[in-house]
Structure formats: structure tokens, C-alpha cells
Amino acid sequence: MKKEKKERLKQITLTSRYIQEKFNEKLCDLPLESHAFSSYLVQEHLQLSIHVSTVRILPERAGEGRYFKFCTKNVVIQASTDYYAKESPLCTTLCKDGLSISTVEHLLSALEATGVDNCRLEIETSHTHDPSFEVPILDGSAREWVEAIEEAGLTAALDCSGKSCEKLAPVLREPVTVWKNDSFIAAFPYSKVKITYGIDFPQSPEIGCQWFSSTYLDKDFFAKELASAKTFCIYEQVEQLRKSGLIKGGSTKNTIVCSESRGWLNPPLRFTDEPCRHKVLDLIGDLSLLAHGGNQGLPVAHIIVYKGGHALHANFARCLARIN
């Protein structure tokens, strides 16, 4: 196990505000509040109602790790593979005692990459009786989480005795492979963390086949090259996804949309290979759930992914967790 110094957020509470759109119709404009991260989801009923969810990131003692606390419920969910939802195709969802929290991957990716290993993630929603919570999707990337963390600053985490601790990183000692149909993840022993990711969307030539690979996965590289890569979708699949109740908070403000016949519908992209970079962002967030006790979740290994997604990431993480 490799050792690093643990860090945590200073004593600053982060919350924010962000307006999402429904069916690409502009609802309203509100000024961004300092350190504000809330999401608004407009749903169709007899009248329009606004769902507001807010996440606050608070410091924790060394060794406590990352965990979600529901402000209106007496329930805590550790950010761990132990609480993966059984089925969550388009995002990562954690479940415990009848409660669920979805779209955790961008926030967790930002925390893992910036080294925030011990923190309490308080979440609340305007619908206090709803057992399903959602982390604000913001602009569909991890950029705003990273910016808020950087503005808050980091300091060394201390345990209950006031002492600093060392951070351990899991090291892969033998090859591990998971696959489904023509999608796979293969990991091999390596001297550092390296991710190679490939995607293939032959039905959408503007996306096509893309590959991204890097060993420079520190917080500066993440902030510059990965954090701002946004969620993407195929336009021809949107209606089916909506009917399935899967993309309730999606809009052209937080998703780049590609048509099979017309290409990108809401350019410009932030990177020419933005879809592939976003997949790497998702993978880091999903593998952060391997972290325990304030240690690193992302394994020291060369991880190669082809046509991956949250379900395959989850299977891979469970496989690594069983090895540990």
C-alpha cells in the first residue's frame, strides 16, 4: 500500500444554487450564490413544482472517510461499494434503509481527484417525504465542484487525538478483468495510476471511436483536462429515456447532445474528445467507492476500459473489493 498525507476541507460549508431546465425550456434566471450547489428539477403535475436538492461538504476527522448524511432522516450512507444500487444504468446510485441517493459520481470524482478523503456530505431536498435524493448535476461535469473545493482550500486531516494520519493507496498485484458482451475493463499491475479508456458510437459519426489515456491524474491534471467534460447523450434516444423516467434533470445546459444524422446540436464542445474524457471522470468517481477509512479509492494499476458505463464500473469495483 502506498502512503500519502491525508487532507480535508477547511471549516467551510459549501452550498449552491443552479437552475436546471425541463424539455429545454428556460424557467428563470437566478444569480449564483457564493459556494452554492443546489439543483432544480421541474416536473409535470397539475401545476409545475420545483424540486430543490442541496449538498453541503463539511470536514471530517481523519479515518472517517466520505459519507452522505440525510438532513431530514436519521440515516448515513458511506460512499462505499457496500451500498451500490442493484440497477442504475445512467448514473451511480447508493441505497440504504429504503433511501437512495443518485448521480453521486461527479461529486465523488472531484473529491477523489482533489484528495478530499474525509468529509461529511449533507444532503437535503425540498420534498422531505421523498426517499430518493439526487446530487445536483450542475453543468453536467465536475468543474463547479472542483472550483468550490479549491476556493475552500484543504488542510491536513486530524484524528480524534489531534494527530495527522497517512493515506493508503490500494495497489493491484494481479490482473483483473470484467466484461459484458463486447464491453470490458481490464486492470494490470503498474507503478502508478494509469487510465486508458475507449468508446465507440458507430451510429453517431461525430462521436465515433475515441480513446483517452493518461498517467497524469493528479488534482491539477484533473482540474484542467477532465473536470469540465460534460455528460453527453444521443438525441434519438432521449424520448425513450424520458419515458423510462431516467433523465428527469437533463437539459441542453448540462448535457451535450449528439444526433446520429445532424451531429452535435449544442456546440461548442470543451474538448474534441469530450465524451471519452467524461467517461474517465465517471470512472474515477465510481472507483472512489473503493475507498475506506479515509484512504484512496482509485487503485494503483493500469486500468483499460472499452465501451464502459456505470454498470460495468460497478461490477469492476465489486470485483476489486472482493480481492481486498
Disulfide bonds with the S-S distance in Angstrom:
none
